Amino acid sequence: MMKKYKIYSILSTVLLFIVMACSDDFVGNSPNMNDNVGAITLVTVNPAKNFFNLTAPSLAAEEVEFTVDVDGFGITSVSSVEVELVYTDKDRLYDPFREEKYDSVHAPIVLQTISTFPSTVVITGASVASALGIPIDSLAVGDKFQVTLPINTADGRRLTTALDSDLCNEPAQPSFGGCGVAWAISCPSAIPVGTFTATSGGTSTDGCPPTNPLSGLSYDITLTDEGAGVYTVSDFSAGVYQNWYGACYGYTFETPISFIDVCNNLTLIGKNDGFTCLVTGSGTYDPATGIITINWSNCFGDVGNWTVDVKP
């Protein structure tokens, strides 16, 4: 009995040493969570210099200006940030099978590298044309530019830019750098904002609407200026959806949507409605009359339109 006790004691001691050894080994080789901490760029765009004005006396002298700072969250040291440009040439290419033009997206090029923070970056029409190797007069309305800001860390990592703005502020993502800056060649936009009464209508593919086609519906909408030629309208259909689908589907709420004004040509920024169906569209703004005209459609095949007089 005594032998068994001694054997059990010896085995217990051996097991204890093994566990301690494994524990020490685990602690000594446990991953350092700080290795997964990245860095972000903090970007502030000058609202007075946030697009290239097509109507300016000199497109070459037009400027986009922003400041860049970095934050490594007290852990990651940043050596430099690259200012990387992607140019989208609107309607540059033609598809003979679809019989339509489409955009040409150029490969990224590095305009400059920043190693002092914060720094102010000024990008001119001339500097963009020179970097792309194209004549300045080949730039046209609707052409777009996207600057991304890859981060080079002191420990040798290159943190590429997050595409999702929510990820730009996530320190625990080693592959995400800061967000960038986007702008276009456009015209100054000065669409009046406020609450106005629109006249709307449309044709539905559903059997629900009490009046189909619908026309002459009066509905109050609110326009909000979001800056840089982007506006938000309080309800994309100007009351048409509520008229059609309120009683049978409970669609009694508004669905805001934004649009971009490029030299008085308006493009809806595609958005899902309450049925998770994508809504797209386009329109015009006539500064002389103050009339906005919007035509929209959805993935079901419904189409609609509205007009509103926003002239003060």
Secondary structure in CASP SS format (residue, H / E / C, confidence):
PFRMAT SS
TARGET T0000
AUTHOR 0000-0000-0000
METHOD secondary structure of the structure
MODEL  1
M C 1.00
M H 1.00
K H 1.00
K H 1.00
Y H 1.00
K H 1.00
I H 1.00
Y H 1.00
S H 1.00
I H 1.00
L H 1.00
S H 1.00
T H 1.00
V H 1.00
L H 1.00
L H 1.00
F H 1.00
I H 1.00
V H 1.00
M H 1.00
A H 1.00
C H 1.00
S H 1.00
D H 1.00
D H 1.00
F H 1.00
V H 1.00
G H 1.00
N C 1.00
S C 1.00
P C 1.00
N C 1.00
M H 1.00
N H 1.00
D H 1.00
N H 1.00
V C 1.00
G C 1.00
A C 1.00
I E 1.00
T E 1.00
L E 1.00
V E 1.00
T E 1.00
V E 1.00
N C 1.00
P C 1.00
A C 1.00
K C 1.00
N C 1.00
F C 1.00
F E 1.00
N E 1.00
L C 1.00
T C 1.00
A C 1.00
P C 1.00
S C 1.00
L H 1.00
A H 1.00
A H 1.00
E C 1.00
E E 1.00
V E 1.00
E E 1.00
F E 1.00
T E 1.00
V E 1.00
D E 1.00
V E 1.00
D E 1.00
G C 1.00
F C 1.00
G C 1.00
I C 1.00
T C 1.00
S C 1.00
V E 1.00
S E 1.00
S E 1.00
V E 1.00
E E 1.00
V E 1.00
E E 1.00
L E 1.00
V E 1.00
Y E 1.00
T E 1.00
D E 1.00
K E 1.00
D E 1.00
R E 1.00
L E 1.00
Y E 1.00
D E 1.00
P C 1.00
F C 1.00
R C 1.00
E C 1.00
E E 1.00
K E 1.00
Y E 1.00
D E 1.00
S E 1.00
V E 1.00
H C 1.00
A C 1.00
P C 1.00
I E 1.00
V E 1.00
L E 1.00
Q E 1.00
T E 1.00
I E 1.00
S C 1.00
T C 1.00
F C 1.00
P C 1.00
S E 1.00
T E 1.00
V E 1.00
V E 1.00
I E 1.00
T E 1.00
G H 1.00
A H 1.00
S H 1.00
V H 1.00
A H 1.00
S H 1.00
A H 1.00
L H 1.00
G C 1.00
I C 1.00
P C 1.00
I H 1.00
D H 1.00
S H 1.00
L C 1.00
A C 1.00
V C 1.00
G C 1.00
D C 1.00
K E 1.00
F E 1.00
Q E 1.00
V E 1.00
T E 1.00
L E 1.00
P C 1.00
I E 1.00
N E 1.00
T E 1.00
A C 1.00
D C 1.00
G C 1.00
R C 1.00
R E 1.00
L E 1.00
T E 1.00
T E 1.00
A C 1.00
L C 1.00
D C 1.00
S H 1.00
D H 1.00
L H 1.00
C H 1.00
N H 1.00
E C 1.00
P C 1.00
A C 1.00
Q C 1.00
P C 1.00
S C 1.00
F E 1.00
G E 1.00
G E 1.00
C E 1.00
G E 1.00
V E 1.00
A E 1.00
W E 1.00
A E 1.00
I E 1.00
S E 1.00
C C 1.00
P C 1.00
S C 1.00
A C 1.00
I C 1.00
P C 1.00
V C 1.00
G E 1.00
T E 1.00
F E 1.00
T E 1.00
A E 1.00
T E 1.00
S E 1.00
G E 1.00
G E 1.00
T E 1.00
S C 1.00
T C 1.00
D C 1.00
G C 1.00
C C 1.00
P C 1.00
P C 1.00
T C 1.00
N C 1.00
P C 1.00
L E 1.00
S E 1.00
G E 1.00
L E 1.00
S E 1.00
Y E 1.00
D E 1.00
I E 1.00
T E 1.00
L E 1.00
T E 1.00
D E 1.00
E E 1.00
G E 1.00
A C 1.00
G C 1.00
V E 1.00
Y E 1.00
T E 1.00
V E 1.00
S C 1.00
D C 1.00
F C 1.00
S C 1.00
A C 1.00
G C 1.00
V H 1.00
Y H 1.00
Q H 1.00
N H 1.00
W H 1.00
Y H 1.00
G H 1.00
A H 1.00
C H 1.00
Y H 1.00
G C 1.00
Y C 1.00
T C 1.00
F C 1.00
E C 1.00
T C 1.00
P C 1.00
I E 1.00
S E 1.00
F E 1.00
I E 1.00
D E 1.00
V E 1.00
C C 1.00
N C 1.00
N E 1.00
L E 1.00
T E 1.00
L E 1.00
I C 1.00
G C 1.00
K E 1.00
N E 1.00
D C 1.00
G C 1.00
F C 1.00
T C 1.00
C C 1.00
L E 1.00
V E 1.00
T E 1.00
G E 1.00
S E 1.00
G E 1.00
T E 1.00
Y E 1.00
D E 1.00
P C 1.00
A C 1.00
T C 1.00
G C 1.00
I E 1.00
I E 1.00
T E 1.00
I E 1.00
N E 1.00
W E 1.00
S E 1.00
N E 1.00
C C 1.00
F C 1.00
G C 1.00
D C 1.00
V E 1.00
G E 1.00
N E 1.00
W E 1.00
T E 1.00
V E 1.00
D E 1.00
V C 1.00
K C 1.00
P C 1.00
END
